[in-house]
């Protein structure tokens, strides 16, 4: 659908280094909510566009 296509390309329009982009955790099959909770954080799905957004990232080192 049109909305999904927009969302797939939205990040690329605002990224100054699109060649360095990596897929999100969800795209790699990671259950982000479960991972965040296992790390000891409280997280719930937003129910309103006015709620505070909390971002989580994952850094993998070799």
Phi and psi restraints in degrees (value plus and minus 20) as a CYANA .aco file:
   2 UNK   PHI     -80.5   -40.5
   2 UNK   PSI     -64.1   -24.1
   3 UNK   PHI     -82.2   -42.2
   3 UNK   PSI     -64.3   -24.3
   4 UNK   PHI     -82.1   -42.1
   4 UNK   PSI     -61.2   -21.2
   5 UNK   PHI     -82.2   -42.2
   5 UNK   PSI     -61.4   -21.4
   6 UNK   PHI     -81.3   -41.3
   6 UNK   PSI     -67.2   -27.2
   7 UNK   PHI     -85.3   -45.3
   7 UNK   PSI     -56.1   -16.1
   8 UNK   PHI     -82.0   -42.0
   8 UNK   PSI     -52.9   -12.9
   9 UNK   PHI    -125.3   -85.3
   9 UNK   PSI     -26.8    13.2
  10 UNK   PHI     -81.4   -41.4
  10 UNK   PSI     -65.2   -25.2
  11 UNK   PHI     -83.7   -43.7
  11 UNK   PSI     -56.4   -16.4
  12 UNK   PHI     -85.3   -45.3
  12 UNK   PSI     -50.6   -10.6
  13 UNK   PHI     -88.7   -48.7
  13 UNK   PSI     -49.8    -9.8
  14 UNK   PHI    -121.4   -81.4
  14 UNK   PSI     -25.0    15.0
  15 UNK   PHI    -108.0   -68.0
  15 UNK   PSI     109.4   149.4
  16 UNK   PHI    -103.4   -63.4
  16 UNK   PSI     -30.2     9.8
  17 UNK   PHI    -151.5  -111.5
  17 UNK   PSI      44.2    84.2
  18 UNK   PHI     -81.0   -41.0
  18 UNK   PSI     -44.0    -4.0
  19 UNK   PHI     -91.7   -51.7
  19 UNK   PSI     -34.0     6.0
  20 UNK   PHI    -120.2   -80.2
  20 UNK   PSI     -18.9    21.1
  21 UNK   PHI     -85.1   -45.1
  21 UNK   PSI     126.2   166.2
  22 UNK   PHI    -145.8  -105.8
  22 UNK   PSI     134.4   174.4
  23 UNK   PHI     -86.5   -46.5
  23 UNK   PSI     134.4   174.4
  24 UNK   PHI     -90.6   -50.6
  24 UNK   PSI     146.8   186.8
  25 UNK   PHI     -79.1   -39.1
  25 UNK   PSI     -60.9   -20.9
  26 UNK   PHI     -81.6   -41.6
  26 UNK   PSI     -57.8   -17.8
  27 UNK   PHI     -87.7   -47.7
  27 UNK   PSI     -40.5    -0.5
  28 UNK   PHI    -114.2   -74.2
  28 UNK   PSI     -13.9    26.1
  29 UNK   PHI      64.9   104.9
  29 UNK   PSI      -6.8    33.2
  30 UNK   PHI    -106.0   -66.0
  30 UNK   PSI     110.2   150.2
  31 UNK   PHI    -100.4   -60.4
  31 UNK   PSI      77.6   117.6
  32 UNK   PHI     -83.3   -43.3
  32 UNK   PSI     -64.1   -24.1
  33 UNK   PHI     -80.3   -40.3
  33 UNK   PSI     -65.1   -25.1
  34 UNK   PHI     -85.9   -45.9
  34 UNK   PSI     -61.9   -21.9
  35 UNK   PHI     -82.5   -42.5
  35 UNK   PSI     -64.3   -24.3
  36 UNK   PHI     -84.5   -44.5
  36 UNK   PSI     -62.7   -22.7
  37 UNK   PHI     -85.2   -45.2
  37 UNK   PSI     -59.9   -19.9
  38 UNK   PHI     -83.7   -43.7
  38 UNK   PSI     -45.2    -5.2
  39 UNK   PHI    -103.4   -63.4
  39 UNK   PSI     -21.7    18.3
  40 UNK   PHI      78.1   118.1
  40 UNK   PSI     -11.9    28.1
  41 UNK   PHI    -117.5   -77.5
  41 UNK   PSI     133.2   173.2
  42 UNK   PHI    -116.3   -76.3
  42 UNK   PSI     111.7   151.7
  43 UNK   PHI    -166.8  -126.8
  43 UNK   PSI     118.7   158.7
  44 UNK   PHI    -156.7  -116.7
  44 UNK   PSI     135.9   175.9
  45 UNK   PHI     -88.3   -48.3
  45 UNK   PSI     121.8   161.8
  46 UNK   PHI     -92.2   -52.2
  46 UNK   PSI     122.5   162.5
  47 UNK   PHI    -134.9   -94.9
  47 UNK   PSI     -23.2    16.8
  48 UNK   PHI    -165.9  -125.9
  48 UNK   PSI     124.7   164.7
  49 UNK   PHI     -89.3   -49.3
  49 UNK   PSI     -26.7    13.3
  50 UNK   PHI    -117.6   -77.6
  50 UNK   PSI     -23.0    17.0
  51 UNK   PHI     -94.6   -54.6
  51 UNK   PSI     134.3   174.3
  52 UNK   PHI     -88.1   -48.1
  52 UNK   PSI     113.7   153.7
  53 UNK   PHI    -115.3   -75.3
  53 UNK   PSI     113.7   153.7
  54 UNK   PHI    -136.3   -96.3
  54 UNK   PSI     108.5   148.5
  55 UNK   PHI    -121.1   -81.1
  55 UNK   PSI     121.9   161.9
  56 UNK   PHI    -147.2  -107.2
  56 UNK   PSI     124.2   164.2
  57 UNK   PHI    -151.1  -111.1
  57 UNK   PSI     149.6   189.6
  58 UNK   PHI    -153.1  -113.1
  58 UNK   PSI     105.9   145.9
  59 UNK   PHI    -132.0   -92.0
  59 UNK   PSI      98.5   138.5
  60 UNK   PHI    -127.2   -87.2
  60 UNK   PSI     104.3   144.3
  61 UNK   PHI    -132.3   -92.3
  61 UNK   PSI     123.6   163.6
